[in-house]
C-alpha cells in the first residue's frame, strides 16, 4: 500500500466503510452517512483510487475499540477481498488504536477520511507555504498514530523514520524526529507569514479585492477564468486548487480590482486540517468582498452553503460584505426551482460559466460594487501643477472633466486611502464654492 511513510498507491482498490449511529455527530442518520460516502468516493476518484463497494453498519452505540462491531468488520473484510479490494477506507477519523485493532481483525490496509484528504492536499499543493502547511498537518496526524503505521514505517529508510527493528525505542525515536520537524516548519511558516503580511499591506494600498470562496468543486476556478479572462487550472475533482490565485478583474478601473481564487471547503473537515485551512485562506481576511460560490445542481447545496458559512465563522470572518453565486445552472433545468432558490437567498446570482450574459452581469455587478464604495471628490487644479494632473489621470476614476481659463475641474471617484496618498487635498472644492456650483449647473 505504501511506498514511503505516508502514501496510498494509486493501484489500490478500496472498499468504503461507514456507520449510522444516533450518537455520532456527522453520521447520525442514513441521509448524512450516504451523502458523506458520495463525497468520500469523489475524494478517492481525485486520488486516482478505484472505489469498490460501500459497507454501512447501523449501531445504537459506538464500539470504542473498532467503532463497528468485530463480527461485521470480519464480514466486510471477507466480501472486500472477494471483490479484489486491498484497502478499507473509513469515512471518519480513526484513532491509532482503532486502526491497529481493525487491521488485526481484517488483515487489510486501513486508512480514514483524514488520511485521504491529506494525501490529496500533498498532491495538489504548489507553493512553498502550502506544502509546508500540509506537511505539518500530515505529521501531526501521523504522530499519535505512529504505532498503527509501524508495520510499514519499520521498513523505510530515511523520511520520518530511520531503518530499524520494531520496538518502543525505535517508535520513540521516530516521534522525536517528527516533533523536531514540526517545530522546524513552525519557524518556517512564521517567516513566510511575515513576508505575506508585508505583501498584503502593499496590495491594500494599491488594489481592492474580492475572494471566491465555497465548497470544493463548486466551480470557483472556472468562474475566475471567465470573469478575468485568464486560464487558471480547472478540473472536475475535489481540491483541484489549494493555493490562493490572484488575477486582475478589471484593469481599467483605479485602483485595480483583484479577484482571488481560494481553496475549497468540505464537510467533516478533520481537526488536523483546520490550521492548514487558516493559513491557506489568509487571503480571505484581506478581501473587501466575499463571493460565495455554490453548485446549485448538487442535491446537497444547502448543506454545502452551511459548511461554507460555518468554516468562515470558525476562521473569524464575520462582518465582510458577501454575495452568493449559484453556479452550474445549466445542470439544473428546473426553472421553478431556480426562482425559488433566488427568492430564498437575497443578494444572490444564478449563473452558468458557459453563458456570456451571466458572466457579464456578474462582472458588472462586482465592478459597480467597488465603484459605489469609492468616495467622490470635486477638484480644481491649476494648469501649472502637472504632477497633480498626472496623479489624477493615473490613479483615479474621472467622472467629469472640464477645462477653464486657469485650470481643470475634475469630479473623481477613488477610495479614500488612495486619495489621501495623492496629496491634492488643497484643491478640493467646498460644497458652497461658487465655481463648483457653476460647474454643477453646466453639467
C-alpha positions as CSV (number, residue, x, y, z in Angstrom):
1,X,0.0,0.0,0.0
2,X,2.7,2.5,0.9
3,X,5.9,3.4,-1.0
4,X,7.0,5.8,1.8
5,X,5.9,6.6,5.3
6,X,2.6,8.1,4.2
7,X,1.3,7.4,0.7
8,X,-1.6,5.4,-0.8
9,X,-0.7,3.6,-4.0
10,X,-2.9,4.6,-7.0
11,X,-3.3,0.9,-8.0
12,X,-5.1,0.2,-4.7
13,X,-8.7,-0.9,-4.8
14,X,-10.7,0.5,-1.9
15,X,-13.8,-0.7,-0.1
16,X,-15.7,2.1,1.7
17,X,-16.9,1.7,5.3
18,X,-19.2,3.9,7.3
19,X,-21.8,3.8,10.1
20,X,-25.2,5.2,11.1
21,X,-25.4,5.9,14.8
22,X,-27.6,8.5,16.6
23,X,-24.7,9.4,18.9
24,X,-22.2,10.0,16.1
25,X,-22.5,13.7,15.2
26,X,-21.6,13.6,11.5
27,X,-23.2,10.2,10.8
28,X,-26.4,10.3,13.0
29,X,-28.8,9.2,10.2
30,X,-28.7,7.4,6.9
31,X,-29.0,10.6,4.8
32,X,-25.9,12.2,6.4
33,X,-24.0,9.0,6.1
34,X,-24.8,8.3,2.4
35,X,-24.1,12.0,1.5
36,X,-20.7,11.7,3.1
37,X,-20.0,8.4,1.4
38,X,-20.7,10.0,-2.0
39,X,-18.1,12.7,-1.1
40,X,-15.6,10.1,0.0
41,X,-16.0,8.3,-3.3
42,X,-15.2,11.6,-5.1
43,X,-12.2,12.1,-2.9
44,X,-10.8,8.7,-3.9
45,X,-11.5,9.4,-7.5
46,X,-9.4,12.6,-7.2
47,X,-6.6,10.4,-5.9
48,X,-7.0,8.0,-8.8
49,X,-8.1,5.2,-6.4
50,X,-10.6,2.7,-7.7
51,X,-13.5,2.6,-5.2
52,X,-15.5,-0.6,-4.8
53,X,-18.5,-1.5,-2.7
54,X,-19.8,0.5,0.3
55,X,-20.5,-1.1,3.7
56,X,-22.6,0.6,6.3
57,X,-23.5,-0.7,9.8
58,X,-26.4,0.6,11.9
59,X,-25.5,0.8,15.6
60,X,-27.1,2.3,18.7
61,X,-23.7,3.0,20.3
62,X,-20.1,3.0,19.0
63,X,-17.6,0.3,19.8
64,X,-14.6,2.3,21.3
65,X,-12.1,-0.3,20.0
66,X,-13.3,-0.5,16.4
67,X,-16.4,1.7,16.1
68,X,-18.1,-1.0,14.1
69,X,-18.7,-4.4,15.6
70,X,-15.9,-7.0,15.3
71,X,-18.2,-9.5,13.6
72,X,-19.3,-7.0,11.0
73,X,-15.7,-6.0,10.3
74,X,-14.7,-9.6,9.6
75,X,-17.7,-10.0,7.3
76,X,-16.8,-6.7,5.4
77,X,-13.1,-7.9,5.1
78,X,-14.2,-11.2,3.6
79,X,-16.5,-9.5,1.0
80,X,-13.9,-6.8,0.2
81,X,-11.2,-9.4,-0.5
82,X,-13.6,-11.3,-2.8
83,X,-14.1,-8.2,-5.0
84,X,-10.3,-7.6,-5.1
85,X,-10.0,-4.8,-2.5
86,X,-6.8,-4.5,-0.6
87,X,-7.7,-1.3,1.3
88,X,-10.5,-0.3,3.7
89,X,-11.3,3.4,3.8
90,X,-13.3,4.6,6.8
91,X,-15.5,7.7,6.3
92,X,-14.5,9.3,9.6
93,X,-11.3,9.8,11.6
94,X,-9.8,6.8,13.4
95,X,-7.5,6.8,16.4
96,X,-4.2,4.9,16.4
97,X,-5.7,2.1,18.5
98,X,-8.7,1.7,16.2
99,X,-6.5,1.5,13.1
100,X,-4.4,-1.2,14.8
101,X,-7.4,-3.2,16.0
102,X,-9.2,-3.1,12.6
103,X,-6.0,-4.2,10.8
104,X,-5.7,-7.2,13.2
105,X,-9.3,-8.2,12.6
106,X,-9.4,-7.7,8.8
107,X,-5.8,-8.3,7.6
108,X,-6.3,-5.4,5.2
109,X,-4.7,-2.0,5.0
110,X,-6.8,0.7,6.8
111,X,-7.0,4.4,6.2
112,X,-9.5,7.1,7.2
113,X,-11.1,10.1,5.6
114,X,-8.5,12.5,7.1
115,X,-5.7,10.4,5.6
116,X,-7.3,10.6,2.1
117,X,-7.7,14.4,2.3
118,X,-4.1,14.9,3.4
119,X,-3.0,12.7,0.5
120,X,-4.9,14.9,-1.9
121,X,-3.6,18.1,-0.3
122,X,0.0,16.8,-0.6
123,X,-0.6,16.0,-4.2
124,X,-2.0,19.4,-5.2
125,X,0.0,21.9,-3.1
126,X,2.1,24.1,-5.3
127,X,3.5,27.0,-3.2
128,X,6.2,26.5,-0.6
129,X,3.8,27.8,2.1
130,X,1.0,25.3,1.2
131,X,3.5,22.4,1.0
132,X,4.9,23.2,4.5
133,X,1.4,23.6,6.0
134,X,0.2,20.3,4.5
135,X,3.4,18.6,5.7
136,X,2.8,19.9,9.2
137,X,-0.8,18.6,9.1
138,X,0.4,15.3,7.9
139,X,3.0,14.9,10.6
140,X,0.5,16.0,13.3
141,X,-1.9,13.4,12.0
142,X,0.8,10.7,11.9
143,X,2.4,11.4,15.3
144,X,-0.4,9.8,17.6
145,X,-0.9,7.0,15.0
146,X,2.7,6.0,14.7
147,X,2.2,2.6,16.3
148,X,-0.7,1.9,13.9
149,X,1.5,2.6,10.9
150,X,4.6,0.9,12.4
151,X,4.3,-2.1,10.1
152,X,5.4,0.0,7.1
153,X,7.4,2.6,8.9
154,X,9.9,0.0,10.2
155,X,10.7,-1.0,6.5
156,X,11.6,2.5,5.4
157,X,15.0,4.2,5.0
158,X,15.1,7.9,5.7
159,X,11.9,10.0,5.7
160,X,10.1,10.2,9.0
161,X,11.6,7.0,10.4
162,X,15.1,5.6,10.4
163,X,15.7,2.0,9.4
164,X,15.5,-0.2,12.4
165,X,13.7,-3.1,14.1
166,X,10.3,-2.9,15.7
167,X,10.1,-1.8,19.3
168,X,9.2,1.1,21.6
169,X,12.7,2.5,21.4
170,X,12.5,3.0,17.6
171,X,9.0,4.4,17.8
172,X,10.1,7.0,20.4
173,X,12.9,8.0,18.1
174,X,10.5,8.4,15.2
175,X,8.2,10.5,17.4
176,X,11.1,12.8,18.5
177,X,12.1,13.3,14.8
178,X,8.5,14.1,13.9
179,X,8.2,16.7,16.7
180,X,11.5,18.3,15.6
181,X,10.3,18.6,12.1
182,X,7.0,20.1,13.2
183,X,8.9,22.8,15.2
184,X,11.2,23.5,12.3
185,X,8.2,24.0,10.0
186,X,6.5,26.3,12.5
187,X,9.5,28.6,12.3
188,X,9.5,28.5,8.5
189,X,5.8,29.4,8.5
190,X,6.4,32.4,10.8
191,X,8.9,33.8,8.4
192,X,6.6,33.2,5.4
193,X,3.8,34.8,7.3
194,X,5.9,38.0,7.9
195,X,6.6,38.2,4.2
196,X,2.9,37.7,3.3
197,X,1.9,40.4,5.8
198,X,4.1,42.9,4.0
199,X,2.7,41.9,0.6
200,X,-0.8,42.3,1.9
201,X,0.0,45.8,3.2
202,X,1.3,46.8,-0.3
203,X,-1.8,45.4,-2.0
204,X,-4.1,47.1,0.4
205,X,-2.9,50.5,-0.6
206,X,-2.9,49.7,-4.3
207,X,-5.9,47.5,-5.1
208,X,-9.3,46.3,-3.9
209,X,-10.0,42.6,-3.8
210,X,-12.9,40.1,-4.0
211,X,-12.3,36.5,-2.8
212,X,-14.1,33.5,-4.3
213,X,-14.9,31.1,-1.5
214,X,-17.1,28.0,-1.3
215,X,-17.4,24.2,-1.3
216,X,-14.7,22.3,-3.2
217,X,-15.6,21.6,-6.9
218,X,-18.3,24.3,-6.9
219,X,-16.6,26.0,-9.9
220,X,-14.5,28.8,-8.4
221,X,-11.6,28.4,-10.8
222,X,-14.0,28.3,-13.8
223,X,-15.6,31.5,-12.7
224,X,-12.3,33.2,-12.2
225,X,-11.3,32.2,-15.7
226,X,-14.4,33.6,-17.3
227,X,-14.6,36.8,-15.2
228,X,-10.9,37.6,-15.5
229,X,-10.4,36.1,-19.0
230,X,-7.4,34.1,-17.8
231,X,-6.5,30.4,-17.7
232,X,-6.4,29.0,-14.1
233,X,-6.4,25.2,-13.6
234,X,-9.9,23.9,-13.5
235,X,-10.7,20.3,-13.1
236,X,-13.8,18.3,-12.2
237,X,-12.3,17.0,-9.0
238,X,-12.2,17.9,-5.3
239,X,-9.4,20.3,-4.2
240,X,-8.0,21.0,-7.6
241,X,-7.0,24.4,-6.3
242,X,-5.1,24.6,-2.9
243,X,-3.1,27.8,-3.3
244,X,-4.7,31.2,-3.5
245,X,-4.5,32.6,-7.0
246,X,-4.7,36.4,-7.7
247,X,-5.9,37.8,-11.1
248,X,-7.0,41.3,-12.3
249,X,-10.7,41.5,-12.7
250,X,-10.8,44.9,-14.4
251,X,-7.5,46.7,-15.4
252,X,-9.4,49.9,-16.5
253,X,-10.6,51.0,-13.0
254,X,-8.4,52.7,-10.4
255,X,-7.2,51.1,-8.2
256,X,-7.1,47.7,-10.0
257,X,-9.8,45.2,-8.9
258,X,-8.3,41.9,-8.0
259,X,-10.1,38.5,-7.8
260,X,-8.7,35.8,-5.5
261,X,-9.4,32.1,-6.0
262,X,-9.1,30.1,-2.7
263,X,-9.1,26.5,-1.6
264,X,-12.5,24.8,-1.4
265,X,-14.2,23.8,1.8
266,X,-15.5,20.3,2.7
267,X,-17.8,18.8,5.3
268,X,-16.4,16.8,8.2
269,X,-13.1,18.6,7.9
270,X,-10.7,16.9,10.3
271,X,-9.3,19.0,13.2
272,X,-5.8,18.2,11.9
273,X,-6.5,20.3,8.8
274,X,-8.3,23.3,10.4
275,X,-5.0,25.2,10.9
276,X,-3.9,24.4,7.4
277,X,-7.1,26.0,6.1
278,X,-6.5,29.1,8.2
279,X,-3.1,29.6,6.6
280,X,-4.2,28.8,3.1
281,X,-7.2,31.1,3.4
282,X,-5.4,34.1,4.8
283,X,-6.4,35.9,1.5
284,X,-10.0,35.9,2.7
285,X,-9.1,38.2,5.5
286,X,-7.7,40.9,3.2
287,X,-10.7,40.7,0.8
288,X,-13.1,43.6,0.6
289,X,-15.9,41.4,-0.8
290,X,-16.6,37.6,-0.4
291,X,-18.2,35.9,-3.4
292,X,-19.6,32.6,-2.1
293,X,-19.8,30.0,-4.9
294,X,-22.4,27.2,-4.6
295,X,-23.1,24.4,-7.0
296,X,-26.9,24.7,-7.5
297,X,-27.0,21.3,-9.3
298,X,-25.8,19.4,-6.3
299,X,-28.7,17.9,-4.3
300,X,-26.8,18.9,-1.1
301,X,-26.2,22.5,-2.0
302,X,-27.9,23.8,1.2
303,X,-25.6,21.7,3.4
304,X,-22.6,23.0,1.4
305,X,-23.7,26.5,2.0
306,X,-23.9,25.8,5.7
307,X,-20.4,24.3,5.7
308,X,-19.1,27.4,3.9
309,X,-20.7,29.7,6.4
310,X,-19.5,27.6,9.4
311,X,-15.9,27.5,8.1
312,X,-15.9,31.3,7.6
313,X,-17.2,31.7,11.1
314,X,-14.5,29.4,12.5
315,X,-11.9,31.4,10.7
316,X,-13.2,34.6,12.3
317,X,-14.6,36.1,9.1
318,X,-18.0,37.5,10.1
319,X,-18.6,41.1,9.1
320,X,-17.4,41.2,5.5
321,X,-19.8,42.0,2.7
322,X,-20.8,38.9,0.7
323,X,-22.9,37.7,-2.2
324,X,-23.9,34.2,-3.2
325,X,-23.3,32.9,-6.7
326,X,-25.3,29.8,-7.6
327,X,-23.2,28.2,-10.3
328,X,-23.9,25.4,-12.9
329,X,-27.5,26.4,-13.6
330,X,-27.1,24.6,-16.9
331,X,-27.2,21.4,-14.9
332,X,-30.4,22.3,-13.2
333,X,-33.1,22.6,-15.9
334,X,-36.0,23.1,-13.3
335,X,-36.7,26.8,-13.8
336,X,-39.2,27.0,-10.9
337,X,-36.6,25.6,-8.5
338,X,-34.1,28.2,-9.8
339,X,-36.5,31.0,-9.0
340,X,-37.3,29.6,-5.5
341,X,-33.6,29.4,-4.6
342,X,-33.0,33.0,-5.8
343,X,-36.0,34.3,-3.8
344,X,-34.8,32.5,-0.7
345,X,-31.3,34.0,-0.9
346,X,-31.1,37.8,-1.2
347,X,-28.0,39.2,-2.9
348,X,-27.6,36.1,-5.0
349,X,-26.9,35.4,-8.7
350,X,-27.8,32.4,-10.8
351,X,-25.1,31.7,-13.5
352,X,-23.6,29.3,-15.9
353,X,-19.9,29.9,-16.8
354,X,-20.9,28.9,-20.4
355,X,-23.3,31.9,-20.8
356,X,-21.5,35.1,-21.6
357,X,-24.5,37.2,-20.5
358,X,-24.4,35.7,-17.0
359,X,-20.7,36.3,-16.7
360,X,-21.0,39.9,-17.9
361,X,-23.8,40.7,-15.4
362,X,-21.8,39.3,-12.5
363,X,-18.7,41.0,-13.6
364,X,-20.5,44.4,-14.0
365,X,-22.1,43.9,-10.5
366,X,-18.7,43.4,-8.9
367,X,-17.2,46.4,-10.6
368,X,-20.1,48.5,-9.7
369,X,-19.9,47.4,-6.1
370,X,-16.4,48.6,-5.8
371,X,-17.1,51.9,-7.6
372,X,-20.1,52.6,-5.4
373,X,-17.8,52.1,-2.3
374,X,-15.5,54.8,-3.6
375,X,-15.7,58.4,-2.4
376,X,-16.3,61.2,-4.9
377,X,-14.3,64.5,-4.8
378,X,-14.6,67.7,-6.7
379,X,-11.2,69.4,-7.5
380,X,-10.0,72.4,-9.4
381,X,-6.3,72.0,-10.2
382,X,-4.3,74.9,-11.8
383,X,-2.6,74.1,-15.1
384,X,0.9,74.7,-13.7
385,X,0.7,71.7,-11.2
386,X,1.5,69.0,-13.8
387,X,2.2,66.4,-11.1
388,X,-1.3,66.7,-9.6
389,X,-2.9,66.4,-13.1
390,X,-0.8,63.3,-13.8
391,X,-1.8,61.6,-10.5
392,X,-5.5,62.3,-11.1
393,X,-5.3,60.8,-14.6
394,X,-3.4,57.7,-13.5
395,X,-4.8,57.0,-10.0
396,X,-8.5,57.9,-10.0
397,X,-11.7,57.3,-12.0
398,X,-12.6,60.5,-13.7
399,X,-16.4,61.1,-13.8
400,X,-16.3,64.5,-15.3
401,X,-13.6,67.0,-16.5
402,X,-13.8,70.4,-18.0
403,X,-11.0,72.9,-19.0
404,X,-11.2,76.5,-17.8
405,X,-9.0,79.6,-18.0
406,X,-6.8,78.9,-15.0
407,X,-7.1,75.1,-14.6
408,X,-9.1,72.0,-14.9
409,X,-12.2,71.0,-13.0
410,X,-12.4,67.2,-12.0
411,X,-15.1,65.2,-10.5
412,X,-13.5,61.9,-9.5
413,X,-14.2,58.6,-7.8
414,X,-11.5,57.0,-5.7
415,X,-11.0,55.1,-2.4
416,X,-10.1,57.4,0.4
417,X,-6.8,55.6,1.1
418,X,-5.7,56.3,-2.5
419,X,-6.9,59.9,-2.4
420,X,-5.0,60.6,0.8
421,X,-1.8,59.4,-0.8
422,X,-2.1,61.8,-3.8
423,X,-1.6,64.9,-1.6
424,X,-4.1,67.0,-3.6
425,X,-6.5,67.9,-0.7
426,X,-5.7,71.6,-1.1
427,X,-7.5,71.5,-4.5
428,X,-10.8,70.2,-3.1
429,X,-13.8,72.5,-3.7
430,X,-16.1,73.2,-0.8
431,X,-19.8,72.4,-1.4
432,X,-20.8,76.0,-1.4
433,X,-17.9,77.1,-3.7
434,X,-19.3,79.4,-6.5
435,X,-17.0,77.7,-9.0
436,X,-18.4,74.3,-8.1
437,X,-22.0,75.5,-8.2
438,X,-21.3,76.9,-11.7
439,X,-19.8,73.5,-12.8
440,X,-22.8,71.6,-11.5
441,X,-25.2,73.8,-13.4
442,X,-23.3,73.3,-16.6
443,X,-23.1,69.5,-16.2
